[in-house]
């Protein structure tokens, strides 16, 4: 007997991820201004962002391991996530109130506390999905959760325009309160998923994948993250500037995220039928071709179509690798796998910020490398994921 797919849980997780992503957007928008008020030189802001990503690299994996241990007791993980998130929101809310007093050490301390504790909303909620939801429903629930991330990312450029010059205390307070309020339902979500799981036949647990298999999967995830960071964060604005004025860039950048959300949801149905590795590989190859098409686009309409396709490919990739990680970790290692996945994506973000900090993106000799790097990274990752298929099918057959 299979349980009904708990759609409302996915929608709830989408709301949480939406507000969580908005807090990061608000933070990035106001960090230079708040750091200056706290007495931190402008040149140091990029190092704060690098520190944030290093904290995510360490804490995403740590939180994932913690979630695996805590989730053995029904209801406990929800309370832990709720408590840590409320502390995170409190630290985030205080940032614009502390900065004007010029206490740089206190501002940095609150920033680190917020970054450390905010990892509770990256891997742990997906652990709940992987632990309790029927395996066929995991891709759809993962897609709904990531839909919130995509929606928040799509409106981020508009948010930056709207908040320009506004008092930072208002968006910090509103986003903190909204995220804390949204997270209040996490205990309900855990218990609802557990009740749903009680009516479903338990899925067999896979044996731990051999080390070479796992290293290949994780290396592919890192390549996927690097491809995204280079294509979207480093190349997209430059590509648009070939065909549009700078004033149009904030309105064109969301095209990528529209494609992300539009194609990700139907792709979850393909994951249910073919598996996460297949769809992730297909999405990576689609994104690679779209990135190449974007670079060679001869007009704005062609570029928009290519960016939409690249975003759709990335949506397929992210949803699929999350589903694959949960499937590989089922049961008992969901947090380890999803935490490791988010750690590697944070490492890719760290690499992108480091490139900007070193101004390597302005080096004319490296411009050509950046143009084909996402194509190569996504294509290689897609091929690597395909090589894992026979071994995964053998593991599934042995478990079943």
C-alpha positions in Angstrom: 0.0 0.0 0.0 1.4 3.4 -0.9 0.7 6.7 0.9 -0.9 9.7 -0.7 1.7 12.3 -1.7 1.5 14.9 1.0 1.4 17.9 -1.3 0.7 20.4 1.5 4.1 19.4 3.1 5.9 20.3 -0.2 4.1 23.6 -0.4 4.9 24.3 3.2 8.6 23.6 2.6 8.4 25.8 -0.5 7.2 28.7 1.7 10.1 28.1 4.2 12.7 28.0 1.4 11.2 31.1 -0.1 11.6 33.2 3.1 15.0 31.6 3.8 16.3 32.6 0.4 14.9 36.1 0.8 16.9 36.6 4.0 20.1 35.8 2.2 19.1 38.2 -0.6 18.4 41.0 2.0 21.7 40.2 3.6 23.7 40.5 0.4 21.9 43.7 -0.6 22.7 45.5 2.6 26.0 43.9 3.7 28.3 46.6 2.2 26.2 49.4 3.8 26.0 47.7 7.2 29.7 46.7 7.2 30.6 50.4 6.6 28.4 51.5 9.5 30.1 48.9 11.7 33.5 50.3 10.8 34.5 47.5 8.4 36.3 48.6 5.2 34.6 48.1 1.9 37.5 45.9 0.8 36.7 43.4 3.6 33.1 42.7 2.5 34.1 40.1 0.0 36.0 38.2 2.7 32.9 38.2 4.9 31.0 36.5 2.0 33.9 34.0 1.6 33.7 33.3 5.3 29.9 32.8 5.0 30.4 30.1 2.4 33.2 28.3 4.3 30.8 28.2 7.3 28.2 26.7 5.0 30.7 24.1 3.7 31.3 22.9 7.3 27.9 23.4 8.8 25.8 21.9 6.0 27.5 18.5 6.4 27.5 18.8 10.2 23.8 19.7 10.3 23.1 16.8 8.0 24.9 14.3 10.3 23.0 15.8 13.3 19.7 15.5 11.5 20.4 11.8 10.9 20.9 11.2 14.6 18.2 13.4 15.9 15.5 12.1 13.5 15.6 8.7 15.1 13.2 10.1 17.6 9.9 11.2 16.1 9.3 15.0 16.5 12.8 15.8 17.8 14.3 17.0 14.6 11.4 19.4 14.0 11.9 21.0 17.5 15.7 21.2 16.9 15.2 22.9 13.5 12.7 25.3 15.0 14.9 26.2 17.9 18.0 26.8 15.9 16.1 28.8 13.2 14.6 31.1 15.8 18.1 31.8 17.2 19.3 32.3 13.6 16.4 34.8 12.9 17.2 36.7 16.1 20.9 37.1 15.1 19.9 38.2 11.6 17.3 40.7 13.0 19.9 42.3 15.2 22.5 43.0 12.4 21.1 46.4 11.3 20.6 47.5 14.9 24.2 46.6 15.9 26.0 48.0 12.8 25.4 51.7 13.5 27.2 51.5 16.8 30.5 50.8 15.1 31.2 47.5 17.0 32.8 45.5 14.2 33.5 42.5 16.3 29.9 42.2 17.4 28.6 42.7 13.9 30.9 39.9 12.7 30.0 37.7 15.6 26.3 38.0 14.8 27.0 37.3 11.1 28.8 34.1 11.9 26.1 33.0 14.4 23.5 33.6 11.7 25.4 31.7 9.1 26.1 28.8 11.3 22.5 28.5 12.5 20.9 29.1 9.2 22.3 25.8 7.9 19.4 24.2 9.9 17.1 25.1 7.0 19.2 23.6 4.2 19.7 19.8 4.6 17.5 19.0 7.7 14.0 19.7 6.1 14.9 17.4 3.2 15.9 14.7 5.8 12.3 14.7 6.9 11.2 14.2 3.3 13.7 11.4 2.8 13.0 9.7 6.1 9.2 9.7 6.0 7.8 10.3 2.6 7.2 7.4 0.2 10.1 7.2 -2.2 8.0 7.8 -5.3 6.8 11.1 -3.9 10.3 12.4 -2.9 11.1 14.0 -6.3 7.8 15.9 -6.3 8.3 17.1 -2.7 11.9 18.1 -3.4 10.7 20.0 -6.5 8.1 21.9 -4.5 10.6 22.7 -1.8 13.1 24.0 -4.4 10.3 26.0 -6.1 10.4 28.4 -3.2 14.1 28.9 -3.7 13.6 29.5 -7.4 10.8 32.0 -6.8 12.8 34.0 -4.3 15.8 34.0 -6.6 13.6 35.2 -9.5 12.4 38.3 -7.6 15.8 39.1 -6.0 16.8 41.6 -8.7 13.4 43.4 -8.3 13.9 43.3 -4.5 17.3 45.0 -4.9 15.8 47.8 -6.9 12.9 48.2 -4.5 15.0 48.2 -1.3 17.7 50.6 -2.7 18.0 53.4 -0.2 15.5 52.0 2.3 16.1 51.7 6.0 17.6 48.2 6.4 15.9 47.6 9.7 12.5 47.2 8.0 13.4 44.3 5.6 15.6 42.7 8.2 12.8 42.6 10.7 10.1 41.6 8.2 12.2 38.8 6.7 13.3 37.5 10.1 9.8 37.4 11.5 8.4 35.9 8.3 11.0 33.1 8.3 10.5 32.4 12.1 6.7 32.3 11.6 7.0 30.0 8.6 9.3 27.6 10.5 6.8 27.2 13.3 5.1 24.6 11.3 8.1 22.3 11.0 7.0 20.1 13.9 3.6 19.7 12.3 5.3 18.8 9.0 7.4 16.1 10.6 4.5 14.5 12.3 2.3 14.7 9.2 5.0 13.0 7.1 5.4 10.3 9.8 1.6 9.6 9.7 1.8 9.4 5.9 4.7 7.0 6.2 2.7 4.8 8.6 0.3 3.9 5.7 3.0 3.1 3.2 5.0 -0.1 2.6 8.6 0.6 3.8 11.1 1.0 1.0 14.2 -1.2 1.1 17.4 0.4 2.3 20.4 0.4 0.0 23.8 -0.6 1.2 26.3 2.1 1.5 27.8 2.9 -1.9 31.4 2.0 -2.4 33.9 4.9 -2.0 34.8 5.3 -5.7 31.1 5.4 -6.6 30.4 8.0 -3.9 33.4 10.1 -4.9 32.3 10.1 -8.5 28.8 11.3 -7.5 30.1 14.0 -5.2 32.6 15.2 -7.8 29.8 15.4 -10.3 27.8 17.5 -7.8 30.7 19.9 -7.4 31.1 20.2 -11.2 27.3 20.9 -11.5 27.6 23.7 -8.8 30.6 25.2 -10.5 28.8 25.2 -13.9 25.9 27.0 -12.4 28.0 29.6 -10.6 30.1 30.4 -13.6 27.2 30.5 -16.1 24.7 32.5 -14.0 26.7 34.6 -11.6 29.8 35.3 -13.7 28.6 35.1 -17.4 24.9 36.0 -17.6 25.0 39.7 -17.1 27.9 40.0 -19.5 26.0 38.0 -22.2 22.9 40.2 -21.8 25.0 43.4 -22.1 25.8 42.3 -25.7 22.2 42.8 -26.7 20.6 45.1 -24.0 21.4 48.2 -21.9 22.6 47.8 -18.4 19.3 49.2 -17.1 17.5 46.1 -18.4 19.7 43.6 -16.7 17.6 43.3 -13.5 14.6 42.5 -15.6 16.4 39.9 -17.7 18.3 37.9 -15.1 15.1 36.3 -13.7 14.5 34.5 -17.0 16.9 31.8 -15.8 14.9 31.3 -12.7 11.6 31.2 -14.6 13.0 28.4 -16.6 14.2 26.8 -13.4 10.7 26.7 -11.9 8.7 25.9 -15.1 10.7 22.8 -16.0 11.6 21.5 -12.6 8.1 20.5 -11.6 7.3 18.3 -14.6 10.9 16.9 -14.5 10.1 15.5 -11.0 7.7 13.1 -12.8 10.5 11.9 -14.9 12.6 11.2 -11.8 9.8 9.1 -10.4 10.0 6.9 -13.6 13.6 7.0 -14.6 15.5 7.9 -11.4 17.4 10.9 -10.2 20.7 10.1 -11.9 19.2 9.8 -15.4 17.3 13.1 -15.1 20.2 14.9 -13.5 22.5 13.8 -16.3 19.9 14.9 -18.9 19.4 18.2 -17.2 23.2 18.8 -17.0 23.5 18.1 -20.8 20.6 20.4 -21.6 22.1 23.1 -19.5 25.5 22.6 -21.2 24.0 23.0 -24.7 21.9 26.0 -23.5 25.0 27.7 -22.1 26.8 27.2 -25.3 23.8 28.6 -27.2 23.7 31.6 -24.9 27.3 32.4 -25.6 26.7 32.3 -29.4 23.3 34.0 -29.4 23.0 36.5 -32.1 20.1 38.5 -30.7 18.3 39.2 -27.4 15.4 36.8 -28.1 17.8 33.9 -28.8 19.7 34.7 -25.6 16.5 34.8 -23.6 15.5 31.4 -25.0 18.9 30.0 -24.2 18.8 31.4 -20.6 15.4 30.0 -20.1 16.6 26.5 -21.2 19.7 26.8 -19.1 17.6 27.6 -16.0 15.3 24.7 -16.8 18.3 22.4 -17.1 19.6 23.6 -13.8 16.2 23.1 -12.2 16.1 19.5 -13.4 19.7 19.0 -12.1 19.2 20.4 -8.6 15.9 18.6 -8.0 17.3 15.4 -9.4 20.5 15.3 -7.5 18.7 16.1 -4.2 16.3 13.2 -5.0 19.2 11.0 -5.9 21.1 11.9 -2.7 18.0 11.1 -0.6 17.5 7.8 -2.4 21.2 6.9 -1.9 21.0 7.8 1.8 17.7 6.0 2.4 17.3 5.0 5.2 19.4 6.5 7.9 21.9 8.5 5.8 19.6 11.1 4.2 21.2 13.9 6.2 24.8 12.8 5.4 24.1 12.8 1.7 22.0 16.0 1.5 24.3 17.8 3.8 27.3 16.8 1.8 25.5 17.9 -1.4 24.8 21.4 0.0 28.4 21.6 1.3 29.7 21.1 -2.2 27.3 23.6 -3.6 28.6 26.1 -1.0 32.1 25.3 -2.0 31.2 26.1 -5.6 29.8 29.5 -4.4 33.0 30.1 -2.5 35.0 29.5 -5.7 32.9 32.0 -7.6 33.3 34.7 -4.9 37.0 34.0 -4.8 37.2 34.6 -8.6 35.4 37.9 -8.1 37.6 38.9 -5.2 40.8 38.2 -7.2 39.2 40.0 -10.2 40.0 37.0 -12.4 36.8 37.6 -14.3 38.3 40.9 -15.6 41.4 39.1 -17.0 41.1 39.2 -20.8 43.0 35.9 -21.1 40.6 34.1 -18.8 37.5 35.5 -20.5 37.6 32.7 -23.0 37.9 30.1 -20.3 34.9 31.4 -18.4 32.8 31.2 -21.6 33.2 27.5 -22.1 33.8 26.5 -18.5 30.1 26.0 -17.6 29.6 24.0 -20.8 32.5 21.7 -19.9 31.6 21.4 -16.3 27.9 20.5 -16.9 28.7 18.1 -19.8 31.4 16.3 -17.8 29.1 16.0 -14.8 26.3 14.6 -17.0 28.6 11.9 -18.4 29.9 11.0 -14.9 26.4 10.6 -13.6 25.5 8.3 -16.5 28.5 6.1 -15.6 27.0 5.5 -12.2 23.7 4.1 -13.5 24.6 0.4 -13.9 26.0 0.3 -10.3 23.0 2.0 -8.8 20.6 -0.4 -10.6 22.6 -3.3 -9.3 22.3 -1.9 -5.7 18.6 -1.4 -6.1 18.1 -4.9 -7.4 20.1 -6.3 -4.5 18.1 -4.3 -2.0 14.8 -5.3 -3.5 
